[in-house]
Amino acid sequence: MHTENPINQPASFEILELDTPRLQFAYDGENLTFTDSDGTFYPCVTLRRSFPLSSEDTYILVRVPDTEEERGYELGVIRDASQLADDAKEAVLRELRLYYFVPNVLQIYSIREEFGFLYWSVETDRGKKDFIMRDNITSSTRRVSEGRWLLIDINQTRYEVHAIEDLDPHSQKLLRKYLLL
């Protein structure tokens, strides 16, 4: 079965860069609304970061979400969120924080290795957390950039270390030991 692209949608291999300064984003209840540079209003859109993840506020994909009746589609890409008007930028960054909720590790109290698992006790920007990771670091960690790591526990919950050098010496020592740095 062949379905046509919605009006004004580029072919799947094209990137449509949105005219960032003219875009409007706002919340209507829990829905992020979007008005494009031509004045077309979308009552609900979703935002996703493109790669690299280390470039948090650039290359943000704007799409109409899937519904029960039809499949969603991409509207375009915001090259740089800093080019948005202040109120639109605030709404975009709020939406991204909600979707990419990742506690930041501020201190590591302990890491204990037992039966192929690592038991972590840490302080995050969201409070004290205890979590378990497989001791296979290649499947449970991702280097985002120099000194910045993503830790993935056995439940696929993600924790981030923004800058290893900002941690206290004890936390740095534990992290280097168990991440084999």
BADREN-158854 format. One record per residue (C-alpha): chain; z, x, y; residue number from 1. Coordinates in pm, whole numbers. Each point is the difference from the previous one (the first is absolute). Layout:
# residues N
   kette        w        u        v    nr
       A        Z        X        Y   NUM
...
***
This chain:
# residues 181
   kette        w        u        v    nr
       A        0        0        0     1
       A      -99      143      338     2
       A      208      -71      308     3
       A     -118       93      345     4
       A      197      205      246     5
       A      169     -206      272     6
       A     -180        3      332     7
       A       -1      338      176     8
       A      136      185     -301     9
       A     -146      347      -63    10
       A     -132      102     -340    11
       A      272      142     -226    12
       A      -89      360       83    13
       A       11      -43      378    14
       A      306       47      220    15
       A       35     -239      291    16
       A      212      164      269    17
       A      170     -262      214    18
       A       -2       21      382    19
       A      369       92        9    20
       A       87      -52      371    21
       A     -130     -360      -14    22
       A      183     -110     -318    23
       A      292     -242        7    24
       A      270      -25     -267    25
       A      303     -230       11    26
       A      236     -180     -232    27
       A      -10     -372      -63    28
       A      313      -50     -208    29
       A      -34      251     -284    30
       A     -380       28       28    31
       A     -166      284      188    32
       A     -285     -154      201    33
       A     -305      186      128    34
       A     -254      -60      273    35
       A     -298      235      -12    36
       A     -189      142      296    37
       A     -244     -296       -9    38
       A      286     -251       27    39
       A      -10     -114     -363    40
       A      350     -104     -109    41
       A      137       63     -351    42
       A      327     -186      -74    43
       A      110      250     -265    44
       A     -100      362      -66    45
       A      140      287     -205    46
       A        7      367       92    47
       A      -22      302     -230    48
       A        2      370       73    49
       A     -298      208     -105    50
       A       34      355     -120    51
       A      141      243       82    52
       A      340     -170       -5    53
       A      135      275      224    54
       A     -208     -151      283    55
       A      214     -311       26    56
       A     -144     -164      311    57
       A     -369       76      -47    58
       A     -273     -157     -210    59
       A      177     -331      -61    60
       A     -196     -255     -199    61
       A        6     -360      130    62
       A      -83     -269     -254    63
       A       12     -371      -57    64
       A      222      -47     -309    65
       A     -102     -170     -322    66
       A       78     -370      -31    67
       A       -1     -235     -297    68
       A     -341     -129      113    69
       A     -180      322       86    70
       A       13      375       -8    71
       A      107      186      314    72
       A     -218      248      182    73
       A       22      298      231    74
       A      -42      -49      372    75
       A       -5      367       95    76
       A      202      310       73    77
       A      226       91      291    78
       A      -68      369       62    79
       A      321       62      196    80
       A      283     -250       57    81
       A      110      188      312    82
       A     -312     -140      172    83
       A      125     -359      -38    84
       A      169     -190      281    85
       A      380       34      -22    86
       A       69     -349     -141    87
       A     -281       30     -258    88
       A      115      350      -97    89
       A      357     -123      -47    90
       A     -118     -281     -232    91
       A     -222      237     -203    92
       A      275      259      -44    93
       A      251     -272      -96    94
       A     -237     -132     -267    95
       A      -58      348     -141    96
       A      376       71      -11    97
       A       53     -322     -194    98
       A     -274       76     -252    99
       A       76      369      -37   100
       A      377      -29      -20   101
       A      104      342     -126   102
       A      358      123       52   103
       A       19      350      146   104
       A      230      243     -186   105
       A      241      161      247   106
       A      234      178     -242   107
       A       12       65     -375   108
       A      351      -18     -145   109
       A      -95       80     -357   110
       A     -279        9     -257   111
       A       99      -13     -365   112
       A     -242       63     -287   113
       A       56     -188     -325   114
       A     -228      -97     -292   115
       A     -324       45      193   116
       A      116     -177      315   117
       A      127      113      338   118
       A      289     -201      146   119
       A       -1       24      381   120
       A      279      -87      242   121
       A     -125       11      359   122
       A       64     -120      354   123
       A     -299     -173      160   124
       A      -68     -158      336   125
       A       78     -329     -183   126
       A      335      117     -146   127
       A      117      168     -320   128
       A     -235      -37     -296   129
       A       14      100     -365   130
       A     -326        7     -193   131
       A     -153      140     -316   132
       A     -323      195      -33   133
       A     -179      138     -301   134
       A       41      376      -12   135
       A     -379       39      -12   136
       A      -45       84      366   137
       A     -379      -26      -11   138
       A       21     -374      -67   139
       A      298      -79      221   140
       A      -61      198      320   141
       A     -280       29      253   142
       A      -35      263      269   143
       A     -108     -190      311   144
       A      -25      306      224   145
       A      170      335       53   146
       A      373      -57      -60   147
       A      -43     -378      -39   148
       A       46     -159     -343   149
       A      -15     -345     -158   150
       A      244      -56     -288   151
       A      -78     -286     -242   152
       A      276     -135     -222   153
       A      -37     -165     -342   154
       A      -36     -343      167   155
       A     -282      129      226   156
       A      227      -13      305   157
       A      -96      270      245   158
       A      223      229      204   159
       A     -122      253      253   160
       A      119      341      110   161
       A     -162       41      343   162
       A       81      367       51   163
       A      176      216     -257   164
       A      103      247      270   165
       A      196     -275      181   166
       A      228      -55     -301   167
       A      334      178      -31   168
       A        1      322     -213   169
       A      154     -171     -307   170
       A     -267     -276        5   171
       A     -278      257       46   172
       A      127      204     -295   173
       A        9     -305     -230   174
       A     -343     -118      109   175
       A     -159      340      -50   176
       A      163       38     -343   177
       A     -107     -338     -137   178
       A     -341      -19      166   179
       A      -70      360     -106   180
       A      -83      107      354   181
***
